[in-house]
Amino acid sequence: MTTVRQPTMFIPHGGGPCFWMAFPPPFGPHAWDGLRDYLAGLIKSLPERPKAFVVVTAHWEEAQPTVSAAGAPGMLYDYYGFPPHTYQLKYPAPGAPAIAAEVKGLIAAAGLEVGENAERGFDHGVFVPFLIIDPQAQIPVVMLSLQRDLDPALHIAVGKALAPLRDRGIAIVGSGMSFHDLRRFRDGDGRASQTFDAWLDETLTKSDPATREQRLARWSEAPAARACHPREEHLLPLMVVVGAAEASAGAVSFREAIGGKTISAFRFG
């Protein structure tokens, strides 16, 4: 039996536990429905059911890229001020210590520093979207942290190291947001998000692989970049995804205005 190469994907994970809440304007009760539908159809859109997901989460930063090695990760409710029922969400997907060891080995073999954490639970950058993606929690999930310095070139290099996993039926997912300025999410002004999203679209879907890596390494020079990402932790998972994409072509897999802000997902391969 042959294994089909899996794509790499950058997905929006929404705002906190958004799929289990009603939001006032400018969001409204159905603002996140389109994103929910996209996430719910993600597995069916893949060439075959993944053997595992390696998920780079915007909500985990360490001094060096760090791999979750827990066999049965717990829950990490790393959001604040939400309704009590959102702290009862459970995502009992298994970890995959053997795949975690492979992830660690690939990063080390590329000459990069790498760590391991056998205790960390699923943060909301993982359990919120994956409760929609795989509600039966059957596919193993291995988390990978960002490096705290948020160097885009370093994260592209990490992604390149992980590319061989794709040929083993393992899907590499970056969980973040294409727009992430919480101070402006409710102001109703979508111009900055539209401008930066247009730059992302050109970079990721219309540039050759070398050019897109060069442009992403200088992402902060893009139009409206800092207006959309005052701090770039929600964009950095994209860099790992692009590194792992190698020569795979990029495409928009989701795009919608949510609360007036353009939010996009991208897929490679």
Secondary structure, 3 states (H helix, E strand, C coil): CCCCCCCEEEEECCCCCHHHCCCCCCCCCCCCHHHHHHHHCHHHHCCCCCCEEEEEEEEEEECCCEEECCCCCCECCCCCCCCHHHHCCCCCCCCCHHHHHHHHHHHHHCCCCCEEECCCCECHHHHHHHHHHCCCCCCCEEEEEEECCCCHHHHHHHHHHHHHHHHHCEEEEEEECCCCCCCCCCCCCCHHHHHHHHHHHHHHHCCCHHHHHHHHHCHHHCCCHHHHCCCHHHCHHHHHHHHHHCCCCEEEEEEEEECCEEEEEEEEC
